[in-house]
Amino acid sequence: MDVKKKIEALREKINRYDYEYHVLDAPTISDVDYDQLFRELLELEEAHPAYVSSSSPTQRVGGVVLDGFEKVEHTIPMLSLSNAFNADELKDFDRRVKKLVTDVDYVVEAKVDGLAASLRYEDGVLVKAATRGNGEVGEDITHNVKTIKSVPLKLNKAVSIEVRGEIFMTKAAFLRLNEAREKAQEPRFKNPRNAAAGSIRQLDSKVAAKRALDMFVYSIAEFDDDATASHSDVIDYLADLGFKTNPYQVCQSIDDVIEQCETIESTRHAFAYDIDGAVVKVNQRELYKRIGYTAKSPKWAIAFKFKAEEVITKMTDITFQVGRTGQITPVAILEPVEVQGSTVSRATLHNDGYIKSRDIRVGDDVLIKKAGDIIPEVVSVILERRNHQSRFVMIDKCPKCQSVLKRSDSEADLYCNNPSCPAKHLETLIHFASRRAMNIEGLGNRIIELFFNEGYVKTIPDIYRLHAHRDELITKANFGEKSITKLLDNIEASKQNSLELLLFGLGIRYVGQKVSKVLAKHFGSLFAMMDGSVETFTAIDEIGDKIAESLVQYFASESNQSMIEDLKNLGVNTEFKGIVSEGGAYDGKTFVLTGKLNDYTRDEARALIEAQGGKVTGSVSNKTDVVVAGEDAGSKKAKALDLGIEIWDETRFKERLS
Ligand code: IVH
């Protein structure tokens, strides 16, 4: 056999084995024999470079390293789906469809939680792969997609076609990856979706090749001659071409659809990959044009989204948290469990009324979920699993200072009204330094608690006296010299904050972020505000009686007056500096600036971000939301890519800020 033929035969064999292993999940050859064939092909290609082909399985090992991602314009936009959150909303969808057309079947598939991608094949050969991007323009990820073993580099037919699907990582691959990262002291990925996103946005395809990515293909973007085929035919056709396709179910009625969606939801944990819903599509593709589209999504399909995930765990104790205002919140201590990608060991129980109405008892197995998908809360008790737990009894004294607790006006909550309760002071300090208030990086809960317990910081002004203890902190509190310098610098820098941050940081009851901005803008200085009466405050549009009274009461207190005086003498700015964002577009978002920006200095860029409520930090981590990468951005950009964090170049940065 001549070399060319031999190479082709080997490629065909290896492609076949790849397909059996990665698409059918049914290997017919041992790993050793496979490796042997692969090596043989590699050697032949090396010896005969003229025969190297971009669709050879040897291309999957990666090696292409890019400087950046090229933009790819989608010939047909990549839309998204509208959502249905329950059976009624699925019925509404059915009604909408049936108003336009009669006689439809539906196809139900699992909604894989990964990232959408588009693949273009010419004469059966993969030529381009792109991310969804904004739906109109995505990024070229061909080099990385080629490393995904379930994506055919060459189809079973020499067709030219553009297909769409979801790139994802299995739960098992995700766990293995995180284990390896932990060993290598690299940050863990939050969930398989982030891991997949981070991997597909690697500039170096060798890295992507190691990440065990996978892909389901679920539709054809461009159809010419077979517009009458049904969606289920399309899936079968895609499978025939060699793609990995989603299992699907054809349903004759919306009731069958609902049943199928519920079946998928109740078995979601049995899937090898994360799914976050089910996708329902009209099966008759010839009806798509008639049913039509909204600007963002087709009207002939809908995503059925699962309920926020609830998990069961044991509640081993109930503790009580004393808030800054003295409010007492019961907190459930739990045996740690994973909920939607993070480990949860505490959950709120809101107040004693909440516990009593649900008869929640220490030792119970409880159902927990993330309220608004963020804050874990106890939902209910699994009564069948209860043994002999005794009823919950609410405390009547403050757990920190033992003062007798009082009911709030609404009767729902209990408060510690002792003005010198240490827990309240600690919470006040934590609030003052927090991200949305004075935003002192490095002065988090743990550090403040340490300083508080050691007696370095008892009041807010003490924060600005910490530098006097610099040497002691290095030796006693076990601080590195570098980190204490950084912390003290950050504290010093916070003195320049505009008034609204200081005002919010003081933690005056009912004075939240928005009210602080309104007040700072109106009065211009803290001292002007201190002279305000209920009337002057309520004359401002957004300020009602409750807030006005709270302000007057706060400023009337002598100890508050002397604390404010103290802060001023320590050099803390008490004036409004004029940059205020009304409900900033980046409220609570963390940015990292890296590389050189042409039109802004670092400080200007930072100010622009902060003006919109964002925060700028120095290093990229899982907590970073966006990395703004200018020219010659180096390791920070690389890390952002690695972690799957959104990256903006200067043009994008300008666009977004405008
Ligand atoms: S069909 C017009 N089918 O869900 C959009 N999407 O907003 C057609 N997804 O990011 C999408 N599994 O990538 C479809 N079986 C499936 C899917 C699926 C996951 C993703 C899709 C998109 C999002 C919908």
Boltz pocket constraint, residues with backbone or C-beta under 6 A from the ligand:
constraints:
  - pocket:
      binder: B
      contacts: [[A, 78], [A, 79], [A, 80], [A, 81], [A, 82], [A, 109], [A, 110], [A, 111], [A, 112], [A, 113], [A, 114], [A, 115], [A, 116], [A, 117], [A, 165], [A, 166], [A, 218], [A, 219], [A, 246], [A, 279], [A, 296], [A, 297], [A, 298], [A, 303]]
      max_distance: 6.0
